């Protein structure tokens, strides 16, 4: 992509995303991007008036007198955007390509985060980690991230998301809010993802195109695997072939959902042919409600 075209796309993303954040997430981004809202600091002796539910019963039993946990408000949060840049993300038959939709989601999440003065980082991954930008603050930093999401090209065609999971475990010591944006056309390693889910607050955003699962009956067509380049001539008028195509796609999706569920990772399903805003608003609302519970 030429530099001038890339900058125009980034500018359009900024205008659209800032408008969406201001109009749709006004008054919400602070609570959404503050994670749990407080973090544990220490235990101290109980004094009359302390919340009974804050008592640390293990310490109390060990020392023989009541102690309570002391918490402090989180002053900042690190938001880490992980984007799949494998060739399958260049697919799109209805609406934008998955890669372009991923960039717009990064813009919305990124501007919501920096409006709360949180730090935002970026990992671009395909068959390997292609690009990493350490978390930082500010508009200029975020615009650089959006440019990279649109402009970085994967050196290999495949997808190995587990490599990126291991990379994040190595470089991110501080607990972060991780948004993983991908079509998840890969077999995930359950062990690494469970560790990642324990160490960070992990959310998967799975991008779907209608043709990922439903093959239209339009006669003979040539299908290409975007990651391997392999081409196959198939007769889409065959009802049996279309059923098999749909069944295999559903089985892949169910495997991914099962593994991410084991990692306690919520999944947002976002389609290229529908607005993603209702999905994001429901997700943000559920996070806000969860944080409000004692």
N, C-alpha and C positions, 0 to 999 in steps of 0.2 A: 504494500500500500504506500502510495506517495505521501511525503511528509505533509503537504498542504491539505490533501484529502483527510489524512489522519487527524490533523488539528481541527478541521471543520467538524468531523464526527465527535471529537472530544468536546468541542464547544457546544454542539447540539445536546450532547448528553448532560452537560452541566446545566444548561438552561432548563431542560425538561425535568431533570432530577431535583434541582433546587426548588422548582415550582411544586413538584409533588410532595417533597418533604415539608415545605412551608404550609401547604394547604391541607394535606392529609394526615401528617404526623405532628402537627403543631400541638405542643403540650404533652406529647407522648414519648418523644425520642429520649428524654432524660431517663424516664423510668424503664424504657425498653433496653437501653444500652448501659444501664447500671448493674446488669447481672443480678446478683443477690442483694445489692444495695449496701450491705455491710460485710466486713470481713473480721475474723477472729483475731484478737490481739493477745489476750492473756486471761488468767483467772485471778480473782481477788476475793478477800473475805466478804461474806454476805453482810449487808447492813439493812436494817428495817426500811421497807419501801422498795427494795429490789424486786424485780419480777421473779416469781417462784419458778417459772418455766426456764429461766436462765441459769438455774442451779446446775453445776457440773457434779452429778451424783458420784462419778468415779473418784474425783478428787476429794469430795466431801467424805466418802467412805474411807478413803485412805488416810486422811488427816484428822478425821474425827470431829470436824466442825464444818459448817456450810460454806461453800465457795460458789461464786457465780462466774460465768464466762463474761468477759468484757469484749465488746465489739466496737469497731470504729467504722465510720462511713467510708465507703470506697470513694476516693477522690478522682480516680480515672480508671478507664478500662481499655484494654487492648482488643481491638477488633481485627481479626485476621481473615482476609478474603482469599480463599483457595479456589482457583479456576482451572478447570480441565481445558487444555488447549490442544488436545489430540484432534486428529482429522475428522472424527465423527461429529465434533462440535461445529463443523462447517455445514452441517445438514440443516435444511429448512425447506419445507414444501408449502407451509401456510404461515404467513407472518414472517418475522425475521429469522435468520439463521440462529442456531443455539448460541454460537459465540457472541453475536451481537446482543442477544437477549441477556447473556451473562454479563456483558459490559454494562448494560443499563441497570441490571440489578446491583452490580458493584457501585454504580454511581448513586443510586438511591440509598443503599446501606451506608456508603461512605459519607455522603453529605449529612445523613442523620447522625452519624457518629461524630463528625468534626463539629457539628453544631453544638454538641455537648462537650467539646474540647477533648474528646477521646482520641487515642492514637489508632491509626489504621495501617496495616501491613498487607503484603500481597505475596502469594505463592502461585506461580503458573506451572502446571504439571501436565505431562503427557506420559510417554514411556519412562521419562525421568523428570526430575525437577529442572525446568527450563530457565526459571527466573525467580529471584527472591528480592523483595524490597522490604527492609526492616521497618517496623512500625514507627510512624511519626505523625505529627499533627499538621493541620493547615490545608488551605485550598490548593496552593501550589503543589504540595505533596500529593494530594488526591488526584489532581489533574494528571500528574505524571503516572500514577497507577492506572488511570483509565487509558492513557495513551499506550501503556505497556500491554494491557489486556487486549486491546484491539490490534496492536502491531507486532507482538512477539510471535514468531513462527516456530513450531515444534521441529526439532531436528530429526525426529523419527515419527513414524505414523501411528504407533500403537498406544495403548493405554495401560499403565501400571500404577494405579492410584495408591497402592500400598507403599511404593517408594516415597511418595509425598508424605504419607502419614508418618513414616519413620523419620523423614527430614524434619517435620514439625516437632516431633518429640525431642529431637536433638537441639533445635535452635530456640524453641519457645519454652523457657523455664517458668515464666510467669503465667498464671492461669489466664486464658484468653477466651474471648467469644469467637469461635471459629465458624464461619459460613463456608461450606464446601459446595461449590456450584459445578455440576457435572451432569452428563446423561447417564453416568455410572454403567457404561458398557464395559464392565470389567469384573473379574472375580476377585472379591476383596478377601484379605487375610483377617479372620475374625480376631485373632489375638492382638494384632497391632491396633485395630480399631477400638477394641475394648479398653486398651490402655489409653488411647487418645481420648476416649469418651470420659474416662475417670479424671484425667489430668486437665482437660479443657471443657468448656461448655460448647458442645458440638452440635451444629445444625446442618443437615444435608438439604440442598435445594436441587431437586432432580428435574432436569429440563426434558420435556417430551415433545415430539412432533407427532401429529396424527398418523403419519406413515411408519412410525416406529413399531406400531402394533397392528394397524389395519392396512392390508394391501388391497387396493381397488381392483376390481375385475375389468381390466382394459385390454386383455389379449396378451400377445407375446411382448415382453419388455426385457431390456438388459439391465440387471441390477449390479451395482458396483459396491464392494466393500471399501469404504473410504479409507480405512486404516491399512489394509493390505493391498489395495488396488485390484484385487481379484474381481473379475466380471463373470456373471452367470446369466444365461438366457433362460427365462422362465415363462410359463404360460399362466398368467394371472386369471384366466377365465376358469381355471380349475378350482372348484370350491374346496376340494381336499387340500390343495396346496395353500390356499388362503387360511384355512383353519389351522394347518400346521405352523404357518408363519406366525399367526396370532398366539397359538399355544406356546411356542418357544419364547416369544417376546414376553408373555405373561410370566412364564417360569423364571426368566432372567430377572424380571422386576421383583417377583416374590422372594427370590433368593437374596437380592439386595436389601429388601425391606426387612427380612428376617435377621440378617446379619447386623444391620444398623440398629434394629430393635434391641439386639443383645448388647450393643454398645451404648444403649440408652440415648440414642441419637434421633431426635424428631426429624421427620422427612416432610418437606414441602414439595408437593407435586405442582410444577408450573409448566403450562403448555405454550407452545409458540403461537397458537391460534386463538388464545384467550388472554384477557387482561390478568396480570399478576397481582394487581392491587388488592382485590378481595382476599387473596391468600395471605399476603403480607399483613394486612390489617388484622385478620383473624389471629395470625400467629403473634403479632405484637400485643394484641389484647389479652391473649392467653398468658403470655409472659408477665404482663402487668398484674393480672389477677393472681397468678401464682406467687408473685413477690408480695402481694398484699396479705396473703394468708399467714397466720402466725406459725 
